[in-house]
Amino acid sequence: MRDLQDRIQKLFLEPPEEGYAEEHFRLFEEFKCRLNSGEVRAAYPEGGSWRVNLWVKQGILVGFRMGVLQDYSIDENFRFFDKDTLPTKRVTIDDGVRIVPGGSSIRDGAHIGRGVTCMPPMYINVGAFVGDDTMIDSHALVGSCAQIGKRVHLSAGSQIGGVLEPVGALPVIVEDDVLVGGNCGIYEGTVVRESAVIGAGTILTRGTPVYDLVRETIYRKEGDQPLEIPPRAVVIPGARTVSRGWGKELGLSLYTPIIVKYRDEKTEGSIRLEDALR
């Protein structure tokens, strides 16, 4: 793996002056195979936190540099064009992935675990990692390099932000057994720890403080550290009153996510109802 990393980094830092040769395209295909299998990831867990695999993001950017537009149209009524280095992912029945017809798309270089269900239309971008038995529901997006754990449910309309640049930026992390409700947005390297529940309509970003009413604390990004949602937390949309100035005079409030409880038997019962859909 170290040899692959060294070659990718060299190609990223020292693009060939005479243009890309066959050996460079073979290298990128080898790199994509490792992404597809899950052997390499854009971010990985280490010592209770997550680390960016800088060279993996560099490799994806190399693919965009190398590629040229290609006509992938099926007929006159279904036309699309994309970089020839990053076509749609080739999935077979042996992969054990359920893709329901209706306009979904997965880009090559994304790892899709066994038992994943893709409900139309949804989109998974290059560099993403989707763990086993996860459901990607209708109109959901998994952005480039986002890391999604096992048995996650991304409900209809949920958006998991992606990030390729800056290459050192942490992508969004959603750990195992998380439920993301409908029309949620998780962006800017936010980390959602295992078994958390993100209620419908909740938006999480680096700049959004999250108020924990149970533990009486506030979670926010600290320096280079991302916003983290604790394990088993149940987060819903809320509001906080503007405390000074004209906003206070007008009686205005600001949006803020709120942790109202941690998963209990009642929560488990409602989530269990979804298992039949998998």
Buried (B, 14 or more C-beta within 10 A) or exposed (E): EEEBBEBBBEBBEEEEEEEBEEEBBEBBEEBBEBBBEBEBBBBEEEEEEBEBBBBBBBBBBBBEBBBEEBEEEEEEEEEEEBBBBBBBBEBEEEBBBEBEEEEBBBBBBBBBBEBBBBBBEBBBBBBBBBBBBBBBBBBBBBBBBBBBBBBBBBBBBBBBBBBBEEBEBBBBBBBBBBBBBBBBBBBBBBBBBBBBBBBBBBBBBBEBEBBBEEEEEEBBBEEEEBBBBBBBBBBBBBEEEBEEEEEEEEEEEEEBBBBBBBBEEEBEEEBEEEEEEE
